[in-house]
């Protein structure tokens, strides 16, 4: 089963390395849905559970978090 996540890479990650991981997600049965090349180094993707486990141990990845809707309230 695939869940939606945001994958953020460490500052020293190159665009080629990020592209390589995005391609790995796509070839492992997942799907990259958004790229965040200008905002941060990363992407949003539907990632199969089995592949997510291998991503979580990678040193080049800063963090992985579930993708979802964020809202703000003015006070």
N, C-alpha and C positions, 0 to 999 in steps of 0.2 A: 504494500500500500504506500502511496506517496502523500506526503504532507507538504504544505507550503512553508518555506523558510527564507530568511534573509541571511546571506553568507557575506561576511565582511572580512577582508584581508588586511594584514598588517601593512604599515606604511611602506616598507621596503619591497613589497610585492610588485612585480612588473606587470604591464598590461598583457604581455605574452603568457605569463604564468596564470593570470586570472582567466584569460581566454582558454587556456588548457583545461582548467578546472571546469569552466562552463561547458566545454565540449565533452568532458568526462560525465558530467551530469546528464547531458543529452543522450549520450551513448549508453548510459546505464539504465535507461528507461524513464528518466526524469525529463523535465522541461524547464529551461530558463525562460522566465516570463518578463523580467525587466533587468536592465543593466543600469548601474549607478556610477558610471565612470567619472562624471563631473562632481557628484555630491560626495561620494566616498568610494573606496575601492571594494566593489562587490557587486552582487546581483541577487535578485529574488528568483526562486525556483521551486517547482514541485520536485521533491527529492525522495526516491524510494528509501524506505527504512533501512534496507541492507546497505545502501551506498552512503547514507547519512552517517552510519557508524564509522566508516573509513574516513570520511571528511573530518570528523570530530577529533581525530588524532593528528591532524596535519599541523606542523609548526607554523606554516605560512598564513594560516587562518587565525584571525584575531578572535572572532566569535561567530556563532550561528544562533539565531533566535527565530521562534515561530513568527511567520508573517501574519499580520492582522491589521485591523482598522484602529487608528489612533485618533482620539478626539480631544479637544481642549475646551475648557470652560473659562470664560472671563469672570473675574471676581470684582 
